[in-house]
C-alpha cells in the first residue's frame, strides 16, 4: 500500500467512551483505512497533528447484515484506531466550540 497520510486517517471518532479515554488516558480515536497497519497510522498521526504517539491499538468492526425487503446485504466493515499520546504532548482537539 502506498503511504498517503491523508488517505490513511479517514475521520475522527467522537463517542462517550472516547471522551472519557481522552480525558483520563490521553487516547483519541480515528476511523482508518482497512489496509493501514499500526506503523503507518502512527506516522500519519504524528505528521498531521504534530504530536508524539506512544501506542496504537486497532479494531476491525465487521459489517452487520441488513435486509431490504427480499434483498440481503451487509454494512461495510470499518477499522478503528485508538491512539495514545505521549505524556506532555498537547491533546488533539477536533472542534473547539461545541
Secondary structure, DSSP 8 states (H G I E B T S, - for coil): ----HHHHEEEEE--HHHHHHHHHH-EEEEEE-TT--HHHHHHHHHHHH---EEEEEEEEE---EEEETTEEEE---EEEEEEEE-TT-----S-S--
